[in-house]
Amino acid sequence: MFYFLNVENFLFGIFLVMNLHIFVMIILLEILIVVTRCSDDPQDEYKELLYWLNFLKGRVTPSEPIGHCGLMARRAIVVIVGTFWGTTSNSNNSSQPPITRNEAEAMMKTLKMRFETHFEIYSQLILVDLSAQQDCNGLKELRNYLVKSRENILQRLQHPLRLLDPSLIFLEQLREKYSQFPCVTWNYFNFLIPSEVNPLANDGHCRQLIQQLQLIGEVVYLRDECKELDYIVISPEWLGTHLLGTLFSTQFSQTNPTNGRLTFDDFAIAFPEVADTGDLLQILETLQICSFVDPDWEFPSFFTLNPPSDIWLPNRSNFLYAGLRIKPARGMEQTMQAIFPRIQVAMRKSMQDFQDPMDAELLQWKNCSKMQSGKMEALVRLISDSVEIQIRGPSLMANTAIYFLEDLSNLVEQTASEVAPGISTEKHFLSPKHLKEHKNNPASFTPEIIMEMQLNESLIIENSDGEQEEFTDVVCFGSTEVAGLLSLGIDISVAQLQPCTRSELAALLDPSDPMGRDWSILAVRLNLAEALPSVDSTGQCLSRTDQLLAEWALTSNENISIGRLATILHEMGREDVKQLLFRRVPLYLFNSTNTQQQHNNN
């Protein structure tokens, strides 16, 4: 569990984060308080803090410009509070925390170094004695720091609209009127403000107003990209406590034993106060918790049945096989486990995009889905901390197969980025030979291996079992025609590097290196020695590494590809940076506008 402080109202709110990560919006003008129990083993305590800080890091949208050593432009404030039940000392009548001062300082120093790119972490572990009869020193320290941080944040906030205060009064009236179902559409809200609050308010004012109402925690704005019908929840407490709290409660699951399918009547009984149950289900669908599968509603979070043993039989000996695993970056291993139900919702919605829905089928179980499109088959499974995608189809359909695989992998990565915009993912391709043999644990190819193969202009790559296979078999379903549709990862321009990747590169290359293998040598290697004075003059404000890469991409007439940068890093002796780069960039891109036309034809 983690806590956040809403700085406008100066009130604490609580997210009870379940195994299902529905939505967590981190606005970078908040103070995040992570609470840990000091009575736990120090190693367990440290691992717990790592988990929650990585969780929060994944929910932060990267912001630019990139600062010195990879600091994001806007960083949320994080305070770590350690609670304990104190014991009274005979000598001075004070409570003694179970963690020593040296242990606390060492832990905080490590956490600050690891997460300072995304968070401004308070340097001290604030210790709070839960047995204290009155305010302990820890609570006083916490209160003082929050007051100080609040003032600093308020100075950076835009001035509230004059429309805000009367709108808050009107919101209370609106909540009373719609107490049973406190949701309105954006269009209706846009009508109410000028008609009931201020006749001079226009659409622009209403958009500013809704942003400020969200910022102070008064409403939740729900955007429905598919139906272009956005909703405003005017009581966030109702959404989190009543609707979602009831839906994911033990009582609801016991009352409605089902394998992920719920009927209209199930919800009418569970929420009798809501006049139109369809509106309620529309809110849940907008949250991407469920999808309509006539005549029921499918909730992947409630799947209980495991897939049958015969869903992927070894009876397609003449088919092509390929597959990959999408893994989250270090520290975020449990992300895929949490969002897999949402991936299944996205897959169900994607079925509506098929040109011929009658030619497609999707079957889903707990942690597993099977999709069929014509003669092509796909198996999507949660395997430990990864999402595994296997594709198979007739040997003459390699072009169709590569698009099928690409569409599904894009769906998984897009869903992950919607839930956790700060997450980085890696593609680990699987051995097609082992997939065709239906091995339980097929060998894989890491991104570093595939990128190194491209850099060496080789066609052969070695899998994790030490066996050699051809790149075209692993990625292109054995088709040279498919290979011709791709641009290799080493040929991608450095201008296409994502902010998260640029931040990580800056964190490694901005600090001074004892051997001089830092940003300054990189500048010389990039033929940008003349840019050193201007880059150095920015001091701690901007990342020198990021400035150099941007300058290189803008002004160089030479090769500004990922491959060229990787070669330079290798020559500098910075294999650590090179390997990071290989893990973060796409392994390939489709290189022609004609491929989209070919995709549509397939």
SULGIVEN-V924802 format. One record per backbone hydrogen bond with DSSP energy under -1.0 kcal/mol. NH is the residue of the N-H (numbers start at 0). CO is the residue of the C=O. Records with the same first field share a line. If there is no record, write none. Layout:
# SULGIVEN-V924802
NH=CO, CO
This chain:
# SULGIVEN-V924802
1=14
2=32
3=12
4=30
5=10
9=5
12=3
14=1
21=19
30=4
31=76
32=2
33=78
35=80
37=82
39=36
44=40
45=41
46=42
47=43
48=44
49=45
50=46
51=47
52=48
53=49
54=50
55=51
56=52
57=53
59=56
66=70
67=539
69=66
70=67
71=116
72=62
76=29
77=119
78=31
80=33
81=125
82=35
83=127
88=93
92=88
95=86
103=99
104=100
105=101
106=102
107=103
108=104
109=105
110=106
111=107
112=108
113=109
114=110
115=111
117=114
118=114
119=75
121=77
125=79
127=81
129=83
131=128
139=135
140=136
141=137
142=138
143=139
144=140
145=141
146=142
147=143
148=144
149=145
150=146
151=147
152=148
153=149
154=150
155=152
163=160
166=162
167=163
168=164
169=165
170=166
171=167
172=168
173=169
174=170
175=171
176=172
177=173
182=180
183=231
185=229
188=184
189=185
190=186
191=187
192=188
194=190
195=191
196=192
197=192
200=197
205=201
206=202
207=203
208=204
209=205
210=206
211=207
212=208
213=209
214=210
215=211
216=213
217=212
219=232
221=230
227=223
230=221
231=183
232=219
233=181
238=234
239=235
240=236
242=237
243=238
245=241
246=242
247=243
248=245
252=248
253=249
254=250
255=251
261=296
266=262
267=263
268=264
269=265
270=266
273=270
279=275
280=276
281=277
282=278
283=279
284=280
285=281
286=282
287=284
288=283
290=297
292=295
295=292
296=261
297=290
298=259
301=298
302=299
310=307
314=312
318=315
319=392
321=390
323=388
324=427
325=386
326=425
328=423
331=328
334=331
337=333
338=334
339=335
342=338
343=339
344=340
345=341
346=342
347=343
348=344
349=345
351=348
352=349
353=350
358=355
359=356
360=371
362=369
364=367
365=304
367=364
368=379
369=362
370=377
371=360
372=375
373=358
375=372
376=391
377=370
378=389
379=368
380=387
381=366
382=385
385=382
386=325
387=380
388=323
389=378
390=321
391=376
392=319
396=393
400=396
401=397
402=398
403=399
404=400
405=401
406=402
407=403
408=404
409=405
410=406
411=407
412=408
413=409
414=410
415=411
416=412
417=413
418=414
419=415
421=57
422=419
425=326
427=324
428=444
429=322
430=442
434=430
435=431
436=432
438=433
444=428
449=445
450=446
451=447
452=448
453=449
454=450
455=451
456=453
457=452
460=468
462=466
463=443
465=462
468=460
470=458
473=469
474=470
477=471
478=475
482=478
483=479
484=481
485=482
486=588
488=586
490=487
491=488
493=559
495=492
496=493
501=497
502=498
503=499
504=500
505=501
506=502
507=503
508=504
509=505
515=512
517=515
518=508
521=517
522=518
523=519
524=520
525=521
526=523
527=522
530=527
531=528
534=530
535=531
536=532
537=534
538=535
540=537
542=65
546=542
547=543
548=544
549=545
550=546
551=547
552=548
553=549
554=550
555=551
561=491
562=489
564=560
565=561
566=562
567=563
568=564
569=565
570=566
571=567
572=569
573=568
577=573
578=574
579=575
580=576
581=577
582=578
583=579
584=580
588=486
590=484
594=591
597=593
598=594
599=595
600=596
601=597
